[in-house]
Each structure stands twice: as structure tokens, then as C-alpha cells.
Amino acid sequence: MTHLNSPPAASAPPRDGRIDMIRGLALAMIFINHVPGNRYEVLTSKNFGFSDAAEAFVLLAGVSAALAFGKHFEARRWWAGIAGPWHRAWSLYMVHIVISVTVLGLVAAMLRFGEVPELISRDNFNRFVEDPVGVLIGLPLLLHQFGYVNILPLYVLLMLAAPLLIWAGQRRPGWLLIASITVWAVAGLTWQNLPNYPNRGGWFLNPFSWQLIFVLGILTGLALRGQRRFVPVKRGLIIAAALYASLAFLVKQVPPVDQGFYVVMKTLREAGVPFVLVDFNKGYLQLPRLLHVLSLAYLVSVSPHLRDLSASRLAWPFVVMGRQALPVFAVGTVLSFAARAALHYFDPTLTIVEDVVILGGLLALVALAWVKELSRAALGAPRPPIVIPDPHRPAPEPQRAAQI
């Protein structure tokens, strides 16, 4: 029992918006990039370096998993630590199936009623016309994936593995990192992948490769739970990360630099350096892409102004989208196909069409996230806070109620 005259217990600190802001920004860029050819694509991160929003999304997924479920393993609540990520994996699986069927229906409707066959002739939809039975077998098994609808199957597998990864990360983080790098290297060197039935080849986002960035996110999140950094702040690391990010920017933006860099990488490949170290394949998350997203993440993490920025009104649309990442991603994927259909159906030279479908889509996603937040509050189920400790600020002393 608590003494009646004791001071009230400290309220839960507000949710840290940094992860939500970056995740919301990644979701916005994913929506824009999933409508290829629109003029807003030049504003997304893929034009300024080797990686894009997908890498940031998976890295933050690992951080969030560690922050959300690491507490169960710390308290030895084993089943809670397992059931939480697996429940999330089931939700992701169901959302993926709904998205896949919905966009397939949209693409088919554009073929039949809109006389727009372009959408069904690409992005793996044509396989449904050629072999519908094979696609119906592969789709629920996560083996057949339509283009631009292929990140959630990766996320499902990563969340299924999350309990083991979190448990290992808490006890043997160094060994977990070595094992993860080994799996990434073997997959890149031997081209190991999961099948994409009934097609030949494998998954677009190879889980054996992409697990490394998820593990790095988990290790980062576990360190933050202990009010420390997984990678310490070092002047040399900051300079190295800034130089690499600058190089990637110049390669993407300056043609002579791009040509010279290509010659260097081609020379290295011809000299026998493995492709996983000198190529830019997204599916296998090869080294130049991996180093780029890690450089950006490190630079962002050492920024002293990120916390204040995430609490500003300017960042609010991205923060609220990041809080409702799954519904925003699901609806955004469907809207991106609707936007592609609109751009095919109407005169592509009318920029007003692009403005309506892209900006209107983004506003719809912000509105969706806002309504979800209001609904959660109205139902009396506030989101539990996930607070990222700032290693540069001392932790406040907890207030304890007097006991009798």
C-alpha cells in the first residue's frame, strides 16, 4: 500500500519523437518512390546517396523491436518476449496478404475497365496472368511477391527471428554481430537467397543479407535501453561518416565523379574483389549501400538538435505518420498503385495530375495517421511511451512512494 501523504509517482515521460520522425519521413519517401517517374522523386534520399528509405526503415525496425521487447527478456518474461514479436509478425503477414490482393485487383481493374495494360505487364503481376495457380501457391507462402509490395515479407521473417536476436544481443552482442556479418557475407559471396516461386530467382530483398541491418538496429536499441551508445561518439568516426556520405552525394549528383567512381569499382571487380564489396545491388545489401545508410545513421545520431526538431511543428506530420507506421505503409502502398494508374490514365504532361496524386496522397496518409491517433486516444488506449535515453544527459532520479 502507498502512504496517503506520499508524493505522487512520476508520470511516464513523453514519447521520444526521433524514431517516429525519421520513420515517418522514410514512409513518405517510400510512397513517392513507389510512383516511379514523378517529379517529386528528385527530393527523396535515393538521389543523394547509395541507399534509400528502405534501409532506414529496416534499421529503425530493429531499434524499435529492441526498445519495445527488450524489457521482457531483461525481466526474464520469456513468453512475453517471444509472443510480442510473433504477434507483430502475424499482423504484418495479414497486412501483406491484404495489400497484395488489393493491388492485384486494382491492376486487373485498370486492365479491364481503364484499358491500361501497362501496370499488369510489369512488377511481377504478369506472372499471375501466365501462371495463376503458381502465384496462388506462392503468395500465401511469401514466396511470390509483387513489385513494390515486397518489404513486409522481409519484415515478417525478421520479426519471427527477433526474440532470438534480442536475447543473443543482450548476452553476447559481439558474437551476434559476428554471426550476422558472416551470414551477410556468405549470402553475398554465394548468392544464397529464398525462392520466388513460381518465378526463377529469389526474393528482391534477400533476408540473409538484410538481417544484418536489422541486427545492427537491435544492438543499437539494446544499447539505448542501457543509456549508452552502441557506437561511441568519436571525432574520427564522424569525419569518416561525413566523408563517405559526401562521396556518395557527389557520385549521385556530379556526372564526372560518378564516371570516375564507376571506373574504380569496375577495376576492383576485374581485380577479383567480390561483388558484395564493390557493387550496389539492393537485394543483397552490398557494402557501398550498407556503409552509406550506416554513415547517415551515425551522423544523425550524433546531431544535438534532432530531439528538438522532432518536437517541432514542422516535424509533426512525419512524427504522426511514424507512430502509425503499419497502416500508413499499407494505405500508402495501395495509394501508390492508384497514383500510378491515374498517371497512366490521364495526360502525363499535366503536372497538376502529379501534384494531386502525390501531394494529395501524402496529405491522405497524414490524415489517416492523425485519425488513428485520435481514435486511440478516444478509446482510452494511449500508446505506451518508448523513450530513447540521451547518453549525453544524466538520467533523472526516480521518485519512490513511501511504503508502509
Contacts in CASP RR format, 6 or more apart in sequence:
PFRMAT RR
TARGET T0000
AUTHOR 0000-0000-0000
METHOD contacts of the structure
MODEL  1
MTHLNSPPAASAPPRDGRIDMIRGLALAMIFINHVPGNRYEVLTSKNFGF
SDAAEAFVLLAGVSAALAFGKHFEARRWWAGIAGPWHRAWSLYMVHIVIS
VTVLGLVAAMLRFGEVPELISRDNFNRFVEDPVGVLIGLPLLLHQFGYVN
ILPLYVLLMLAAPLLIWAGQRRPGWLLIASITVWAVAGLTWQNLPNYPNR
GGWFLNPFSWQLIFVLGILTGLALRGQRRFVPVKRGLIIAAALYASLAFL
VKQVPPVDQGFYVVMKTLREAGVPFVLVDFNKGYLQLPRLLHVLSLAYLV
SVSPHLRDLSASRLAWPFVVMGRQALPVFAVGTVLSFAARAALHYFDPTL
TIVEDVVILGGLLALVALAWVKELSRAALGAPRPPIVIPDPHRPAPEPQR
AAQI
1 403 0 8 1.000
1 404 0 8 1.000
2 401 0 8 1.000
2 402 0 8 1.000
2 403 0 8 1.000
3 401 0 8 1.000
3 402 0 8 1.000
3 403 0 8 1.000
3 404 0 8 1.000
5 402 0 8 1.000
6 401 0 8 1.000
6 402 0 8 1.000
7 399 0 8 1.000
7 401 0 8 1.000
9 399 0 8 1.000
9 401 0 8 1.000
10 398 0 8 1.000
10 399 0 8 1.000
12 384 0 8 1.000
12 385 0 8 1.000
13 385 0 8 1.000
13 387 0 8 1.000
14 385 0 8 1.000
14 387 0 8 1.000
15 323 0 8 1.000
15 383 0 8 1.000
15 385 0 8 1.000
15 386 0 8 1.000
15 387 0 8 1.000
16 307 0 8 1.000
16 310 0 8 1.000
16 385 0 8 1.000
16 386 0 8 1.000
16 387 0 8 1.000
16 388 0 8 1.000
17 307 0 8 1.000
17 310 0 8 1.000
17 311 0 8 1.000
17 319 0 8 1.000
18 306 0 8 1.000
18 307 0 8 1.000
18 310 0 8 1.000
18 388 0 8 1.000
19 60 0 8 1.000
19 63 0 8 1.000
19 64 0 8 1.000
19 67 0 8 1.000
19 322 0 8 1.000
19 386 0 8 1.000
19 388 0 8 1.000
20 310 0 8 1.000
20 318 0 8 1.000
20 319 0 8 1.000
20 320 0 8 1.000
20 321 0 8 1.000
20 322 0 8 1.000
20 323 0 8 1.000
21 309 0 8 1.000
21 310 0 8 1.000
21 315 0 8 1.000
21 318 0 8 1.000
21 319 0 8 1.000
21 322 0 8 1.000
22 56 0 8 1.000
22 60 0 8 1.000
22 300 0 8 1.000
22 318 0 8 1.000
23 56 0 8 1.000
23 57 0 8 1.000
23 60 0 8 1.000
23 64 0 8 1.000
23 321 0 8 1.000
23 322 0 8 1.000
23 325 0 8 1.000
24 318 0 8 1.000
24 319 0 8 1.000
24 321 0 8 1.000
24 322 0 8 1.000
24 325 0 8 1.000
24 328 0 8 1.000
25 53 0 8 1.000
25 318 0 8 1.000
26 53 0 8 1.000
26 54 0 8 1.000
26 56 0 8 1.000
26 57 0 8 1.000
26 60 0 8 1.000
27 53 0 8 1.000
27 57 0 8 1.000
27 321 0 8 1.000
27 322 0 8 1.000
27 325 0 8 1.000
27 328 0 8 1.000
27 329 0 8 1.000
27 332 0 8 1.000
27 365 0 8 1.000
28 318 0 8 1.000
28 321 0 8 1.000
28 362 0 8 1.000
28 365 0 8 1.000
29 44 0 8 1.000
29 45 0 8 1.000
29 46 0 8 1.000
29 52 0 8 1.000
29 53 0 8 1.000
30 53 0 8 1.000
30 54 0 8 1.000
30 57 0 8 1.000
30 329 0 8 1.000
31 332 0 8 1.000
31 333 0 8 1.000
31 335 0 8 1.000
31 336 0 8 1.000
31 361 0 8 1.000
31 362 0 8 1.000
31 365 0 8 1.000
32 38 0 8 1.000
32 40 0 8 1.000
32 41 0 8 1.000
32 43 0 8 1.000
32 44 0 8 1.000
32 358 0 8 1.000
32 362 0 8 1.000
33 41 0 8 1.000
33 44 0 8 1.000
33 46 0 8 1.000
33 52 0 8 1.000
33 53 0 8 1.000
34 148 0 8 1.000
34 332 0 8 1.000
34 333 0 8 1.000
34 336 0 8 1.000
34 337 0 8 1.000
34 340 0 8 1.000
35 41 0 8 1.000
35 336 0 8 1.000
35 339 0 8 1.000
35 340 0 8 1.000
35 343 0 8 1.000
35 357 0 8 1.000
35 358 0 8 1.000
36 340 0 8 1.000
38 339 0 8 1.000
38 343 0 8 1.000
38 354 0 8 1.000
38 357 0 8 1.000
38 358 0 8 1.000
39 351 0 8 1.000
39 354 0 8 1.000
40 354 0 8 1.000
40 358 0 8 1.000
41 47 0 8 1.000
44 52 0 8 1.000
44 53 0 8 1.000
45 51 0 8 1.000
45 52 0 8 1.000
45 53 0 8 1.000
45 56 0 8 1.000
46 52 0 8 1.000
46 53 0 8 1.000
47 252 0 8 1.000
47 253 0 8 1.000
48 248 0 8 1.000
48 249 0 8 1.000
48 252 0 8 1.000
48 253 0 8 1.000
49 245 0 8 1.000
49 248 0 8 1.000
49 249 0 8 1.000
49 251 0 8 1.000
49 252 0 8 1.000
49 292 0 8 1.000
50 248 0 8 1.000
50 251 0 8 1.000
50 252 0 8 1.000
50 280 0 8 1.000
50 288 0 8 1.000
50 289 0 8 1.000
50 291 0 8 1.000
50 292 0 8 1.000
51 289 0 8 1.000
51 290 0 8 1.000
51 292 0 8 1.000
51 293 0 8 1.000
51 296 0 8 1.000
52 282 0 8 1.000
54 151 0 8 1.000
54 205 0 8 1.000
54 282 0 8 1.000
55 213 0 8 1.000
55 285 0 8 1.000
55 289 0 8 1.000
55 290 0 8 1.000
55 292 0 8 1.000
55 293 0 8 1.000
56 293 0 8 1.000
56 296 0 8 1.000
56 297 0 8 1.000
57 151 0 8 1.000
58 151 0 8 1.000
58 154 0 8 1.000
58 155 0 8 1.000
58 158 0 8 1.000
58 210 0 8 1.000
58 213 0 8 1.000
58 214 0 8 1.000
59 213 0 8 1.000
59 214 0 8 1.000
59 216 0 8 1.000
59 217 0 8 1.000
59 220 0 8 1.000
59 293 0 8 1.000
59 297 0 8 1.000
60 217 0 8 1.000
61 155 0 8 1.000
61 158 0 8 1.000
61 214 0 8 1.000
61 217 0 8 1.000
62 158 0 8 1.000
62 162 0 8 1.000
62 214 0 8 1.000
62 215 0 8 1.000
62 217 0 8 1.000
62 218 0 8 1.000
62 220 0 8 1.000
62 221 0 8 1.000
63 217 0 8 1.000
63 218 0 8 1.000
63 220 0 8 1.000
63 221 0 8 1.000
63 224 0 8 1.000
64 386 0 8 1.000
65 85 0 8 1.000
65 159 0 8 1.000
65 162 0 8 1.000
65 166 0 8 1.000
65 214 0 8 1.000
65 218 0 8 1.000
66 166 0 8 1.000
66 217 0 8 1.000
66 218 0 8 1.000
66 219 0 8 1.000
66 220 0 8 1.000
66 221 0 8 1.000
66 222 0 8 1.000
66 224 0 8 1.000
66 225 0 8 1.000
67 221 0 8 1.000
67 224 0 8 1.000
67 225 0 8 1.000
67 386 0 8 1.000
67 388 0 8 1.000
68 386 0 8 1.000
69 81 0 8 1.000
69 84 0 8 1.000
69 85 0 8 1.000
69 162 0 8 1.000
69 163 0 8 1.000
69 166 0 8 1.000
70 81 0 8 1.000
70 166 0 8 1.000
70 170 0 8 1.000
70 222 0 8 1.000
70 225 0 8 1.000
71 225 0 8 1.000
72 78 0 8 1.000
72 80 0 8 1.000
72 81 0 8 1.000
72 84 0 8 1.000
73 81 0 8 1.000
73 163 0 8 1.000
73 166 0 8 1.000
73 167 0 8 1.000
73 170 0 8 1.000
74 170 0 8 1.000
74 225 0 8 1.000
81 163 0 8 1.000
81 166 0 8 1.000
82 163 0 8 1.000
85 159 0 8 1.000
85 160 0 8 1.000
85 162 0 8 1.000
85 163 0 8 1.000
85 166 0 8 1.000
86 159 0 8 1.000
86 160 0 8 1.000
86 163 0 8 1.000
88 159 0 8 1.000
89 155 0 8 1.000
89 156 0 8 1.000
89 157 0 8 1.000
89 159 0 8 1.000
89 160 0 8 1.000
91 326 0 8 1.000
92 152 0 8 1.000
92 155 0 8 1.000
92 156 0 8 1.000
92 159 0 8 1.000
92 326 0 8 1.000
93 142 0 8 1.000
93 152 0 8 1.000
93 156 0 8 1.000
95 152 0 8 1.000
95 326 0 8 1.000
95 330 0 8 1.000
96 142 0 8 1.000
96 149 0 8 1.000
96 152 0 8 1.000
96 153 0 8 1.000
96 156 0 8 1.000
97 139 0 8 1.000
97 140 0 8 1.000
98 330 0 8 1.000
99 149 0 8 1.000
99 152 0 8 1.000
99 330 0 8 1.000
99 333 0 8 1.000
99 334 0 8 1.000
100 139 0 8 1.000
100 145 0 8 1.000
100 146 0 8 1.000
100 149 0 8 1.000
102 334 0 8 1.000
103 146 0 8 1.000
103 149 0 8 1.000
103 333 0 8 1.000
103 334 0 8 1.000
103 337 0 8 1.000
104 125 0 8 1.000
104 128 0 8 1.000
104 146 0 8 1.000
106 119 0 8 1.000
106 334 0 8 1.000
106 337 0 8 1.000
106 338 0 8 1.000
106 341 0 8 1.000
107 119 0 8 1.000
107 120 0 8 1.000
107 125 0 8 1.000
107 337 0 8 1.000
107 341 0 8 1.000
108 120 0 8 1.000
110 116 0 8 1.000
110 119 0 8 1.000
110 120 0 8 1.000
110 341 0 8 1.000
110 344 0 8 1.000
110 345 0 8 1.000
111 117 0 8 1.000
111 119 0 8 1.000
111 120 0 8 1.000
114 345 0 8 1.000
116 341 0 8 1.000
116 344 0 8 1.000
116 345 0 8 1.000
118 344 0 8 1.000
119 125 0 8 1.000
119 337 0 8 1.000
119 340 0 8 1.000
119 341 0 8 1.000
119 344 0 8 1.000
120 126 0 8 1.000
120 128 0 8 1.000
120 129 0 8 1.000
123 146 0 8 1.000
123 147 0 8 1.000
123 148 0 8 1.000
124 144 0 8 1.000
124 145 0 8 1.000
124 146 0 8 1.000
124 147 0 8 1.000
124 199 0 8 1.000
125 146 0 8 1.000
125 147 0 8 1.000
127 135 0 8 1.000
127 144 0 8 1.000
127 198 0 8 1.000
127 199 0 8 1.000
128 135 0 8 1.000
131 198 0 8 1.000
134 144 0 8 1.000
134 197 0 8 1.000
134 198 0 8 1.000
135 144 0 8 1.000
135 198 0 8 1.000
137 143 0 8 1.000
137 144 0 8 1.000
137 197 0 8 1.000
137 198 0 8 1.000
138 144 0 8 1.000
138 197 0 8 1.000
138 198 0 8 1.000
141 197 0 8 1.000
142 153 0 8 1.000
142 156 0 8 1.000
142 157 0 8 1.000
143 194 0 8 1.000
143 195 0 8 1.000
143 196 0 8 1.000
143 197 0 8 1.000
144 196 0 8 1.000
144 197 0 8 1.000
144 198 0 8 1.000
144 199 0 8 1.000
145 153 0 8 1.000
145 196 0 8 1.000
145 203 0 8 1.000
145 204 0 8 1.000
147 204 0 8 1.000
148 333 0 8 1.000
148 336 0 8 1.000
148 337 0 8 1.000
149 333 0 8 1.000
150 203 0 8 1.000
150 204 0 8 1.000
150 205 0 8 1.000
151 205 0 8 1.000
152 329 0 8 1.000
153 203 0 8 1.000
153 205 0 8 1.000
154 203 0 8 1.000
154 205 0 8 1.000
154 207 0 8 1.000
154 210 0 8 1.000
157 207 0 8 1.000
158 207 0 8 1.000
158 210 0 8 1.000
158 211 0 8 1.000
158 214 0 8 1.000
161 211 0 8 1.000
162 218 0 8 1.000
165 176 0 8 1.000
165 214 0 8 1.000
165 215 0 8 1.000
165 218 0 8 1.000
166 218 0 8 1.000
166 222 0 8 1.000
168 175 0 8 1.000
168 176 0 8 1.000
169 176 0 8 1.000
169 218 0 8 1.000
169 219 0 8 1.000
169 222 0 8 1.000
170 222 0 8 1.000
173 219 0 8 1.000
173 222 0 8 1.000
173 230 0 8 1.000
176 215 0 8 1.000
176 219 0 8 1.000
177 215 0 8 1.000
177 216 0 8 1.000
177 219 0 8 1.000
180 211 0 8 1.000
180 212 0 8 1.000
180 215 0 8 1.000
180 216 0 8 1.000
181 212 0 8 1.000
183 208 0 8 1.000
183 211 0 8 1.000
183 212 0 8 1.000
184 208 0 8 1.000
184 209 0 8 1.000
184 211 0 8 1.000
184 212 0 8 1.000
184 285 0 8 1.000
185 276 0 8 1.000
186 192 0 8 1.000
186 208 0 8 1.000
187 193 0 8 1.000
187 206 0 8 1.000
187 208 0 8 1.000
187 209 0 8 1.000
187 284 0 8 1.000
188 208 0 8 1.000
188 209 0 8 1.000
188 274 0 8 1.000
188 275 0 8 1.000
188 276 0 8 1.000
188 284 0 8 1.000
188 286 0 8 1.000
189 274 0 8 1.000
189 276 0 8 1.000
191 284 0 8 1.000
192 206 0 8 1.000
192 208 0 8 1.000
193 201 0 8 1.000
193 202 0 8 1.000
193 203 0 8 1.000
193 206 0 8 1.000
193 208 0 8 1.000
194 202 0 8 1.000
194 203 0 8 1.000
194 206 0 8 1.000
194 207 0 8 1.000
194 208 0 8 1.000
195 201 0 8 1.000
195 202 0 8 1.000
196 202 0 8 1.000
196 203 0 8 1.000
196 204 0 8 1.000
203 283 0 8 1.000
204 282 0 8 1.000
204 283 0 8 1.000
205 282 0 8 1.000
205 283 0 8 1.000
206 283 0 8 1.000
206 284 0 8 1.000
206 285 0 8 1.000
209 283 0 8 1.000
209 284 0 8 1.000
209 285 0 8 1.000
210 283 0 8 1.000
210 285 0 8 1.000
212 285 0 8 1.000
212 290 0 8 1.000
213 285 0 8 1.000
213 290 0 8 1.000
213 293 0 8 1.000
216 230 0 8 1.000
216 294 0 8 1.000
219 230 0 8 1.000
220 230 0 8 1.000
220 231 0 8 1.000
221 230 0 8 1.000
222 230 0 8 1.000
223 229 0 8 1.000
223 230 0 8 1.000
224 230 0 8 1.000
224 388 0 8 1.000
224 389 0 8 1.000
225 389 0 8 1.000
226 389 0 8 1.000
227 389 0 8 1.000
227 391 0 8 1.000
227 395 0 8 1.000
228 391 0 8 1.000
229 301 0 8 1.000
229 391 0 8 1.000
231 237 0 8 1.000
231 298 0 8 1.000
231 301 0 8 1.000
233 302 0 8 1.000
237 298 0 8 1.000
238 298 0 8 1.000
238 299 0 8 1.000
238 302 0 8 1.000
240 295 0 8 1.000
241 294 0 8 1.000
241 295 0 8 1.000
241 296 0 8 1.000
241 298 0 8 1.000
241 299 0 8 1.000
242 295 0 8 1.000
242 299 0 8 1.000
244 291 0 8 1.000
244 292 0 8 1.000
244 295 0 8 1.000
245 292 0 8 1.000
245 295 0 8 1.000
245 296 0 8 1.000
245 299 0 8 1.000
247 261 0 8 1.000
248 288 0 8 1.000
248 292 0 8 1.000
248 295 0 8 1.000
250 257 0 8 1.000
251 257 0 8 1.000
251 258 0 8 1.000
251 261 0 8 1.000
252 258 0 8 1.000
265 278 0 8 1.000
265 279 0 8 1.000
265 288 0 8 1.000
268 277 0 8 1.000
268 278 0 8 1.000
269 275 0 8 1.000
269 278 0 8 1.000
269 279 0 8 1.000
275 281 0 8 1.000
275 286 0 8 1.000
276 284 0 8 1.000
276 286 0 8 1.000
276 287 0 8 1.000
277 286 0 8 1.000
277 287 0 8 1.000
278 286 0 8 1.000
278 287 0 8 1.000
278 288 0 8 1.000
279 286 0 8 1.000
279 288 0 8 1.000
280 286 0 8 1.000
280 288 0 8 1.000
280 289 0 8 1.000
281 289 0 8 1.000
282 289 0 8 1.000
300 306 0 8 1.000
304 392 0 8 1.000
307 390 0 8 1.000
309 315 0 8 1.000
310 319 0 8 1.000
317 366 0 8 1.000
320 366 0 8 1.000
320 369 0 8 1.000
320 370 0 8 1.000
320 373 0 8 1.000
321 328 0 8 1.000
321 365 0 8 1.000
321 366 0 8 1.000
321 369 0 8 1.000
322 328 0 8 1.000
322 369 0 8 1.000
323 369 0 8 1.000
323 372 0 8 1.000
323 373 0 8 1.000
323 383 0 8 1.000
324 368 0 8 1.000
324 369 0 8 1.000
324 372 0 8 1.000
324 373 0 8 1.000
327 368 0 8 1.000
327 369 0 8 1.000
327 372 0 8 1.000
328 365 0 8 1.000
328 368 0 8 1.000
328 369 0 8 1.000
331 364 0 8 1.000
331 365 0 8 1.000
331 368 0 8 1.000
332 361 0 8 1.000
332 365 0 8 1.000
335 361 0 8 1.000
335 364 0 8 1.000
335 365 0 8 1.000
338 357 0 8 1.000
339 357 0 8 1.000
339 358 0 8 1.000
339 361 0 8 1.000
342 353 0 8 1.000
342 356 0 8 1.000
342 357 0 8 1.000
343 353 0 8 1.000
343 354 0 8 1.000
343 357 0 8 1.000
346 353 0 8 1.000
347 353 0 8 1.000
376 382 0 8 1.000
376 383 0 8 1.000
389 395 0 8 1.000
END
